[in-house]
Amino acid sequence: MKLSIRKKHYRINPDTLQLERIEHGARYWLRRSGWYLFGGICLGAVFFYILLYFYPSPREASLMQYNKNLTAEMEVLQKQVDQMQLVLTDLAQRDDNLYRAILGAEPIPITARMGSAQQIAYYDSLARMTNTQLAADMQRKVDILEKELYVQARSYEELFELAKNQEARMENIPAIQPVLNKDLKRMASGYGWRVDPVYHIRRFHEGMDFSAPTGTDIFATGNGKVTYSGWKQGYGETVEIDHGFNYVTRYAHCSKRMVKVGQKVKRGDVIALVGNTGKSTGSHLHYEVHYNGRPVDPRNYYFYDLSPEDYDLMVQMSSNMGNMMD
């Protein structure tokens, strides 16, 4: 049995039945101090981890803020890259559908512009290494932009060389609208798949229709020689012009023809009048452009008539026109 009096420890001697003071040695006090030290360390560790979990260190707080700012900058940069991509895509479309069409050059294959898909595994590994899809996506977009910019620069160099000494070619190829249409209100149907107004089935429309009153002037869209002037099944009164350089234009459903076969014409000459002959549901001009023996989209050959803004509007309008007039 042990008693504690004023923090001093005593015990009862069973032989003498007297209280005797217990004297502790150094080992006791060492062990006791060790337990206090261990408890203090454990308690301090608990408070340290609690403090560390809820309250980051100044260095960690600085790194967290830096990471937040860096993420925001990356998001802004990604939006800028997206805008640059839209501009470059528009340049590529104009290059293939307008400038190269004008100069008779073949469009650049999409694989040449975009590059191969062999780097997909590289981007996947980049995402795993950095553990952030944002960085991998940004790297991919920058690589694509770099490739497209290089191809576009080379394309303009090639087009510049093709344009040299091409005055005769530029005078001959179709370059204006076949009727006065500055406000673009006379366009009735574009090139492509459309609904036939007579048979009510989808078929490929090989030209563009311009609605206009009967008797409206029709202009030659480039210098050339008349190779056909007469009635053509389905087209009615028709005029065809060979412009050289593998270009031919067709003007159909005329009310009156103003030129003869073999006659040479210049761009802007009146060659016929708008009418409603042949397979037609209203007074209009059906206009076609053929290159290398195949019909092509006429809207790419109005570059002398339309500003870039009007051209974009023409593209939008002709794409939305769903009904033909012939």
Buried (B, 14 or more C-beta within 10 A) or exposed (E): EEEEEEEEEBEEEEEEEEEEEEEEEEEEEEEEEEEEEEEEEEEEEEEEEEEEEEEEEEEEEEEEEEEEEEEEEBEEBBEEBEEBBEEBEEBBEBBBBBBBBBBBBEBBEEEBBEBEEEBEEEBEEBBEEEEEEBBBBBBBBBBBBEBBEEBBEEBEEBBEEBBEEBEEBBBBBBBBBBBBBEEBEBBBBBBBEBBBBEEEEEEEBBBBBBBBEBEBBBBBBBBBBBEBBEEBEEBBBBBBBBBBBEBBBBBBBBBEBBBEEEBEBEBBBEBBBBBBBBBBBBBBBBBBBBBEEEBBBBBBBBBBBBEEEBBEBBBEBBEEBEEBBB
